């Protein structure tokens, strides 16, 4: 009874936070609602007995991905009013695409069938006796589906390289590039010298340039009437006639 009640509570909060992610006008609020959705999804994984997936969801998605989204949104100077200018123009196209996706979801859920042993396998924390969830997941991913796992990593690597190439297409003229050949090339030989302890740099022929002398303040002179003047400026406009 408690597990069922907790499931419905976390599921309701998850759906509400997911809706707020899409409908919030402030992108920072959207990211915060996304973090809330991740936490509730992790709680659902815990109820289902998948503690490893719950911890991965909190550590990776909340601790890295969502925080990265938050910093990017807060650091970039985005004109959201300009982004919303074309909303009404593309609203009909978006509505048509949304309706098509909704019909596809109806077809999928209409033909959905549960396996006969689904009720017995539900909320089963371990598939076999003596095997934890993490060990079972590792055996499944890195043994039975290892080639598909490596293929997924390769696809992500190609996507990352493509994003970097498209971003750095326009190279500024004053950008600095690393020249490894210049870095590892050896020029003239450097002679090692033994310097006694507490000896100055002058013994090596390295002399420091003297600091520029500080500018002295000008002397303050007084005229016959007791008024101060600097130099000869007071003879023209600073004294009494």
N, C-alpha and C positions, 0 to 999 in steps of 0.2 A: 504493500500500500504506500509506504513512504517512497520507495523507488519510483513508482508510477506517478505520484504527485510531483516529485522532483523533476521527472522527465517532462511533464507538461509545463511546469513553471519555466524550466530552462529553454524548452522549445518555443514557448510563447515569447520570452524575452529575445531569443535569437531571431525569430521572424520579425518582431517589432524593430529591433536594431538594424536588421538588413533593409527594411523599408526606409528607415531614417537615413541610412547610408546613401540611398538613391535620391531621396526627396529633400535632403538638407541643402540649403542655399550656401551655407558656409562650408568650404572644403575641409577646414580644420575639424569642424564638428562631424563631418562625414567620416574622417579617419578615426576619430574617437569612438563613434558608433561602430566602426569596423572592428576596433579592438574589443569592444564589448561583445560583438558577435563571435569573435574568436574565443573569448573566455567561455561563453555559454556553449559553444560547440565542443570545447575541451571538456566541459562538465558532462555533456552527453556521451562523449567517448568514455569517460570514467564510469558512468552508469552502465554502459554496455560492456565494461570489463576490458577495454583497450587502453590501459594506462600509458603504454608507450606512445601511441598516437596522440593522446591528450598532452603529454609532456612535450612532444615534438611541436604540436600546434602552438603551445604557449611560448616555448623557447625560440623557435624559428620564426613563426609568423608574427607573434606579438612582440617578441624581443628584438627582431631584426627588420622584417619586412614592413610592418605597420609603423614602427618608429621611423624607418627610412622614408616612408610616404609622408609622415607628419613633418619631418625636417624639410623635405623637398617642397611641400606645399607652403610652409612658413617662410622659406628662404627665397623662393621665386616670386618675382613681382608680376603677377598675372592680373590682367585686366578682365575680370569676370563679366563686367557689363558688356564688353566687346564680344566675349564668347557667347553670350546669350542673344546677340543680335539676330543670328540666323536660325533661332529655334523655331519660330513660326513658319519659316520657309520650308524647313525639312520635317516639320511635324507630321504631315500626311504620309511621307515615306516611312518615317519611324513607326507610325501607327499600323501601316500595312505589314511591315516586317514583324512587329510585335504580335499582330493577329496570326500571322503564319506560324510563328514560334508557339503561340498558345494552342493552336490546332494540333501541332505536332506533339505537344505535351499531352493533349487529350487522347490522341491516338496511342501514345506510349502507355499511359496509365489505363486506357481502356483494355489493352491486351495484356496487362500485367497479371502474372500468375505466380503464386507462392509455391515453393517446393513443399512436398509432403512433410519433410522433416524440418521445416523452417522454425516451427514453434519450439522444437526440442533444442535446436542449435542457438536460439536467441538467448542473449545474455550469458553465453557460455564463456567463461574467462580463459580457458585453456582447451585447445583442440584435443590433445592427448594427455594422458596422465604423466606427470613428471616433466612436462615441457612448458615453459613460460611463454607468454605472448610475444615477448621480444625475441626469444630464440626461435619460435615458430615462424615469426615474420621474417627473420633473417634467413632461415632455411628455405622459405618459399621464394623470397626475392633473389637471393644470391645463389640458389641452386636450380630451382625449376625455371625461373624467368630471368636468369642472369643476362642473357643476350638482349632481351627486350629492355632490361634496366640500363645496360650500356648504350643501347640505341637511343633511349630517352635522354641520357646524359649527353650524347653526341649532338642530338637535335638542339638541346638547350645551349650547348657550346657554339654551334653554328649561328643560332639566333643572337647570342651575345656578341659574337664577332661582327655579324651584320649590323647590329645596332651601333656598335662603336665606329664602324666604317662609315655608315650613313651620317653619324653625328660629326665626325671629323673630316667631312668632305672638303669644307672650306678651311684651309690652313692659313692663319694669319702670317703676314710677312715677318713680323718681329718675334715669332715663336722660336723657342730654343729646342734644338734637336740633339740627342745624345750621339756622340761620335765615339764608338768603342775603340776604334783603331788609334785615335789620338790619346785616349785615356790609358791604354795599355802600352803605347809606344814608349820606348826608352830613349831619352835624349842624351845630353852630355852626362858623363859620369859624375857622380857626387862623391866628394872625398869626405870620409868620416874623420872627424877630429875629436880628440879626447879633451874635454874641458874640465878643469878642476872644479871641485865643489865650491859653490858660492862665488864663482867667477862671473864677471859681467860679460855682456855681449860685445864689448869693445875688444876683447881678446880674439874674437872671431872676425873682427873687421866689420862688424855690424854696428853702425852708429845711428842713434836716434836723432831725428831732426829736432832742434830746439823749438820750444813752444813760442808762438808770437807774443811779443811783449804787450802787456795790457796798456791801453790808451790812458794817459794821465788826464785827469780833469783839468779844465782851464781855470786859471786863477781868477778870483773874483776881486775886482778893483772898485774903489769908491771914488765918487767925484767930490767936488767941493761942498755940495749940498747934502751929502750923505746917502745918495742913491747908488745902488750897485749897478755895475755895467761890465760887460765882457768885451775886452778888446777896445775897439774904437767905434762900436756901433752906437754908444751912448752920446757921442758928440753930435750925431745927426738927428736922432729922434727920441732918445731915452731920457735926456736931462731937461731942466727948466731953463728957460731963456728970460 
